Amino acid sequence: MSQVYDYIEMKIPAKPEFIGVIRLTLSGIGSRMGFAYDEIEDLKIATSEACTNAVQHAYKDSEKGEVKVSFGLYPDRLEVMVSDSGKSCNFEEVRQGLGPYENGQKVELLREGGLGLYLIETLMDDVKIHQHDGVTVFMTKFLEGEQVEMDAKTVST
Amino acid sequence: MNITVDVNELNTEFNVKLKGEIDAYTAPKLRESLFPISEQENVSITIDLTEVSYMDSTGLGVFVGAFKSVRAHNGEFTLVGLSERLRRLFDITGLADIIDIKSGTEGGLE
């Protein structure tokens, strides 16, 4: 795996109006790296979901927080890290009961949210979540054509 | 990075045209516009997403909420004009099987 990479880091106030700024940056980075339109849209959604989680949950009580978003640009992939230093929530607990809606579910029992983490895991190639003094979401998206090769390598280990 | 909500009302039929991005910032505005309508009895709401350039789970949450409210008040709720991107979002979350959706070319032909 190549170690040479370009690194970009941004800090935004933990306010929803700045999540769109991250998306604009991501569009630029993604097209510079040669990602296809659909892949860039996937990246935008996954990264926005991570930022939304940080803004909405981590800083529920005190509004003065920051969300750090960093981008690691590799020849074959983009790594996006979204971290907050707010209150940790129990991610395993959050993860349970998430996922797609099921056909035939009673309308009045449909959840109104909680799809963020599911979308991140669906739209990105690799996702890791670390909890320490806050939550950090690590997400990787491979450039088209690179993923098969990478998978083959990881399977053999 | 904003949204405009354009509501056209004819008796109990509401045509809502959305334009812009639906994310954590704009979703509350969308919710405020849709919920008073969804709480009326026997309404038919059609939401046109043709000019929505971005949407994530916050938008899905608003639509699920409005859909539930409309159904609870014996109304109809339809989404039209979805791009392939938006359609995909509803497909992978399973919402396409629950909410009445007409994609781009089908929209507005009824």
Interface residues (C-beta under 8 A of the other chain):
Chain A: P16 E17 I19 G20 V21 R23 D38 E41 K44 I45 S48 E49 C51 T52 V55 Q56 P100 Y101 E102 N103 Q105 V107 E108 L110 R111 E112 G113 L115 G116 Y118 L119 T122
Chain B: M1 E21 D23 A24 Y25 Y54 D56 S57 T58 L60 G61 V62 V64 G65 F67 K68 R71 A72 R85 L89 I92 T93 G94 L95 D97 I98
